[in-house]
């Protein structure tokens, strides 16, 4: 019998790719979704976090739960209302899963949740690991609450893994198309000082890590999901221009201009995050994309030659 994986946030960028990769490896996949779309490729159970409702068949279906649900951090302006939504969508959904697991007669063997390296805040040039001091800005507070709400599932005796994702690279969404757009128009430039570190991971490696967390029962607790070689923003934009066969013509985009356009969100692109992948590497996990140029070529090289 193939193992059954229940995914929250399954229609998002990571959830989509992860579902495909799980199916390819012989797993069964179902999604928890606000609307049970009859056109979905996947079995879909309904839940509504705001109404505190979940179809309990979802929990009794699952061997493993992968929790990716959460309002997009970079999607909209950070109004007070939006900030509450970013926090609530992550914490309330984990609490709902916890309550349901507590009450139902299930056979779930493990719970794997996403988090983000935003928990470390702006760490400058310092290499941070899972043991490092956590920041206290807005995104860090969101991540701390998100992780606490997922971690309570260990109280039910379930193996729980939290993957702190770096910048997930995909040409189908997330940060990469936004960074590539100006480069494509020959207006690419480093952001701010350009010296801030970016800790990234190729979407396929991120998904392979989620699958590894299901399969390897030694996985437990918190891991940074980042490739082993973070780069500065200046290096990132330079390598991106090379992969796209475009010149870099502009000087840096000044910090004040970014603050003007992005407001509080400017920290997302200006904060320096140099994050260690050592803990994941020590598990024996091997990255398919260790270096940025390999990752970017997987998206751009084929099309642009």
C-alpha positions as semicolon CSV with decimal commas, in nm:
position;residue;x (nm);y (nm);z (nm)
1;X;0,000;0,000;0,000
2;X;0,147;0,337;-0,096
3;X;0,179;0,584;0,191
4;X;-0,069;0,870;0,190
5;X;0,054;1,227;0,223
6;X;-0,183;1,509;0,316
7;X;-0,059;1,855;0,215
8;X;-0,188;2,193;0,333
9;X;-0,108;2,475;0,091
10;X;-0,085;2,212;-0,182
11;X;-0,182;2,448;-0,463
12;X;0,105;2,688;-0,385
13;X;0,438;2,692;-0,566
14;X;0,611;2,442;-0,336
15;X;0,299;2,232;-0,273
16;X;0,242;2,189;-0,644
17;X;0,592;2,070;-0,724
18;X;0,610;1,856;-0,410
19;X;0,282;1,684;-0,504
20;X;0,423;1,597;-0,849
21;X;0,745;1,461;-0,704
22;X;0,563;1,253;-0,440
23;X;0,336;1,100;-0,705
24;X;0,644;1,021;-0,919
25;X;0,789;0,835;-0,622
26;X;0,479;0,623;-0,573
27;X;0,306;0,807;-0,289
28;X;-0,062;0,897;-0,279
29;X;-0,129;1,267;-0,232
30;X;-0,430;1,462;-0,107
31;X;-0,470;1,835;-0,044
32;X;-0,650;2,024;0,230
33;X;-0,810;2,322;0,064
34;X;-1,069;2,593;0,125
35;X;-1,254;2,486;-0,186
36;X;-1,274;2,123;-0,289
37;X;-1,205;2,186;-0,655
38;X;-1,348;1,902;-0,862
39;X;-1,097;1,983;-1,138
40;X;-0,797;1,932;-0,909
41;X;-0,555;1,655;-1,006
42;X;-0,549;1,553;-0,641
43;X;-0,799;1,418;-0,393
44;X;-0,910;1,726;-0,198
45;X;-1,052;1,753;0,152
46;X;-1,216;2,075;0,266
47;X;-1,108;2,290;0,555
48;X;-1,180;2,645;0,658
49;X;-0,936;2,778;0,914
50;X;-1,138;3,093;0,985
51;X;-1,444;2,882;1,062
52;X;-1,231;2,633;1,257
53;X;-1,361;2,358;1,027
54;X;-1,177;2,057;0,891
55;X;-1,312;1,745;0,720
56;X;-1,200;1,480;0,970
57;X;-1,169;1,223;0,689
58;X;-0,857;1,419;0,591
59;X;-0,682;1,328;0,916
60;X;-0,789;0,963;0,908
61;X;-0,669;0,944;0,544
62;X;-0,312;1,056;0,617
63;X;0,007;0,868;0,700
64;X;0,200;1,197;0,699
65;X;0,098;1,563;0,704
66;X;0,302;1,832;0,530
67;X;0,202;2,179;0,645
68;X;0,279;2,453;0,390
69;X;-0,031;2,675;0,425
70;X;0,017;3,046;0,491
71;X;-0,065;3,382;0,332
72;X;0,212;3,499;0,096
73;X;0,462;3,728;0,267
74;X;0,559;3,919;-0,046
75;X;0,220;3,920;-0,219
76;X;0,067;4,239;-0,081
77;X;0,148;4,558;0,105
78;X;0,201;4,502;0,477
79;X;-0,098;4,679;0,624
80;X;-0,175;4,595;0,988
81;X;-0,458;4,374;0,860
82;X;-0,227;4,191;0,617
83;X;0,032;4,135;0,890
84;X;-0,234;3,976;1,109
85;X;-0,337;3,755;0,815
86;X;0,026;3,646;0,754
87;X;0,053;3,540;1,118
88;X;-0,295;3,391;1,166
89;X;-0,298;3,189;0,846
90;X;0,007;2,996;0,970
91;X;-0,062;2,964;1,341
92;X;-0,440;2,904;1,335
93;X;-0,403;2,637;1,064
94;X;-0,142;2,447;1,269
95;X;-0,360;2,478;1,582
96;X;-0,657;2,339;1,390
97;X;-0,452;2,039;1,274
98;X;-0,330;1,984;1,630
99;X;-0,686;1,986;1,770
100;X;-0,806;1,747;1,505
101;X;-0,513;1,507;1,554
102;X;-0,578;1,514;1,927
103;X;-0,942;1,419;1,890
104;X;-0,940;1,170;1,605
105;X;-0,844;0,808;1,577
106;X;-0,571;0,850;1,314
107;X;-0,261;0,667;1,189
108;X;-0,045;0,972;1,120
109;X;0,325;0,890;1,169
110;X;0,483;1,230;1,123
111;X;0,422;1,601;1,078
112;X;0,649;1,817;0,861
113;X;0,605;2,193;0,860
114;X;0,761;2,474;0,665
115;X;0,910;2,775;0,840
116;X;1,154;3,036;0,709
117;X;1,505;3,167;0,765
118;X;1,338;3,503;0,834
119;X;1,350;3,380;1,194
120;X;1,719;3,490;1,210
121;X;1,650;3,848;1,100
122;X;1,937;4,050;0,952
123;X;2,252;3,862;1,051
124;X;2,503;4,054;0,839
125;X;2,807;3,846;0,738
126;X;2,771;3,609;1,029
127;X;2,695;3,248;0,938
128;X;2,388;3,143;1,136
129;X;2,283;2,790;1,230
130;X;1,977;2,631;1,389
131;X;2,127;2,714;1,732
132;X;2,173;3,086;1,658
133;X;1,989;3,361;1,844
134;X;1,652;3,440;1,686
135;X;1,554;3,791;1,583
136;X;1,253;3,986;1,706
137;X;1,135;4,174;1,397
138;X;0,795;4,105;1,240
139;X;0,896;3,811;1,019
140;X;1,099;3,650;1,297
141;X;0,801;3,676;1,533
142;X;0,578;3,516;1,268
143;X;0,825;3,230;1,224
144;X;0,856;3,176;1,602
145;X;0,477;3,156;1,646
146;X;0,448;2,934;1,336
147;X;0,711;2,693;1,468
148;X;0,561;2,687;1,820
149;X;0,218;2,601;1,680
150;X;0,370;2,316;1,475
151;X;0,599;2,197;1,753
152;X;0,306;2,135;1,992
153;X;0,225;1,832;1,774
154;X;0,520;1,654;1,942
155;X;0,299;1,649;2,255
156;X;0,088;1,391;2,071
157;X;0,393;1,166;2,034
158;X;0,434;1,243;1,664
159;X;0,773;1,291;1,501
160;X;0,779;1,655;1,399
161;X;1,019;1,819;1,153
162;X;1,038;2,192;1,080
163;X;1,221;2,307;0,766
164;X;1,333;2,671;0,770
165;X;1,322;2,753;0,401
166;X;1,558;2,998;0,237
167;X;1,464;3,180;-0,085
168;X;1,306;2,900;-0,289
169;X;1,410;2,932;-0,653
170;X;1,153;2,844;-0,917
171;X;1,074;3,000;-1,253
172;X;0,703;2,952;-1,178
173;X;0,676;3,190;-0,882
174;X;0,836;3,330;-0,571
175;X;1,133;3,566;-0,577
176;X;1,314;3,451;-0,891
177;X;1,076;3,583;-1,162
178;X;1,061;3,917;-0,974
179;X;1,440;3,940;-0,965
180;X;1,465;3,825;-1,328
181;X;1,220;4,079;-1,469
182;X;1,452;4,383;-1,456
183;X;1,746;4,171;-1,577
184;X;1,539;4,063;-1,876
185;X;1,467;4,427;-1,957
186;X;1,841;4,498;-1,927
187;X;1,778;4,699;-1,612
188;X;1,918;4,449;-1,363
189;X;2,108;4,585;-1,064
190;X;2,208;4,476;-0,713
191;X;1,963;4,588;-0,445
192;X;2,079;4,826;-0,171
193;X;2,448;4,774;-0,090
194;X;2,444;4,443;-0,283
195;X;2,654;4,300;0,001
196;X;2,363;4,137;0,183
197;X;2,368;3,758;0,176
198;X;2,093;3,554;0,014
199;X;2,046;3,196;0,129
200;X;1,864;3,014;-0,147
201;X;1,749;2,661;-0,236
202;X;1,633;2,513;-0,568
203;X;1,266;2,412;-0,550
204;X;1,347;2,051;-0,639
205;X;1,599;2,026;-0,354
206;X;1,344;2,181;-0,116
207;X;1,088;1,918;-0,220
208;X;1,346;1,638;-0,195
209;X;1,415;1,754;0,158
210;X;1,045;1,734;0,252
211;X;1,035;1,382;0,108
212;X;1,354;1,290;0,295
213;X;1,196;1,419;0,618
214;X;0,909;1,175;0,561
215;X;1,132;0,878;0,479
216;X;1,421;0,921;0,723
217;X;1,292;0,871;1,077
218;X;1,613;1,022;1,217
219;X;1,484;1,359;1,100
220;X;1,333;1,541;1,396
221;X;1,332;1,904;1,507
222;X;1,446;2,207;1,311
223;X;1,662;2,216;0,994
224;X;1,770;2,499;0,767
225;X;1,651;2,421;0,414
226;X;1,916;2,617;0,224
227;X;2,179;2,520;-0,034
228;X;2,536;2,500;0,103
229;X;2,665;2,812;-0,076
230;X;2,482;3,138;0,001
231;X;2,580;3,435;-0,217
232;X;2,563;3,812;-0,185
233;X;2,285;3,993;-0,365
234;X;2,543;4,141;-0,604
235;X;2,672;3,791;-0,693
236;X;2,314;3,665;-0,728
237;X;2,216;3,935;-0,979
238;X;2,544;3,887;-1,170
239;X;2,494;3,510;-1,199
240;X;2,130;3,560;-1,294
241;X;2,229;3,798;-1,576
242;X;2,485;3,543;-1,697
243;X;2,231;3,259;-1,693
244;X;1,988;3,478;-1,890
245;X;2,263;3,599;-2,127
246;X;2,188;3,963;-2,044
247;X;2,428;4,245;-1,959
248;X;2,419;4,423;-1,623
249;X;2,414;4,792;-1,694
250;X;2,277;4,976;-1,394
251;X;2,453;5,068;-1,073
252;X;2,293;4,952;-0,749
253;X;1,928;5,022;-0,671
254;X;1,957;5,256;-0,371
255;X;1,813;5,152;-0,039
256;X;1,591;5,460;-0,005
257;X;1,422;5,378;-0,339
258;X;1,346;5,026;-0,218
259;X;1,210;5,160;0,111
260;X;0,990;5,394;-0,089
261;X;0,847;5,118;-0,306
262;X;0,832;4,833;-0,055
263;X;0,791;5,007;0,281
264;X;0,838;4,765;0,570
265;X;0,873;4,478;0,326
266;X;1,210;4,616;0,205
267;X;1,371;4,410;0,483
268;X;1,281;4,099;0,285
269;X;1,533;4,198;0,015
270;X;1,776;4,414;0,215
271;X;1,834;4,193;0,521
272;X;2,149;3,983;0,504
273;X;2,094;3,615;0,578
274;X;2,394;3,386;0,556
275;X;2,254;3,055;0,673
276;X;2,437;2,726;0,729
277;X;2,325;2,402;0,563
278;X;2,554;2,189;0,781
279;X;2,287;2,019;0,991
280;X;2,108;1,893;0,678
281;X;2,437;1,786;0,517
282;X;2,523;1,585;0,829
283;X;2,211;1,374;0,774
284;X;2,367;1,253;0,448
285;X;2,126;1,453;0,231
286;X;2,287;1,553;-0,099
287;X;2,183;1,862;-0,287
288;X;2,130;1,834;-0,659
289;X;2,205;2,207;-0,687
290;X;2,491;2,308;-0,457
291;X;2,590;2,621;-0,645
292;X;2,376;2,907;-0,770
293;X;2,494;2,891;-1,133
294;X;2,375;2,527;-1,160
295;X;2,038;2,618;-1,010
296;X;1,983;2,917;-1,238
297;X;2,093;2,727;-1,550
298;X;1,826;2,467;-1,476
299;X;1,565;2,742;-1,529
300;X;1,710;2,974;-1,791
301;X;1,983;2,821;-1,997
302;X;1,772;2,583;-2,201
303;X;1,532;2,852;-2,319
304;X;1,759;3,139;-2,400
305;X;2,035;2,991;-2,609
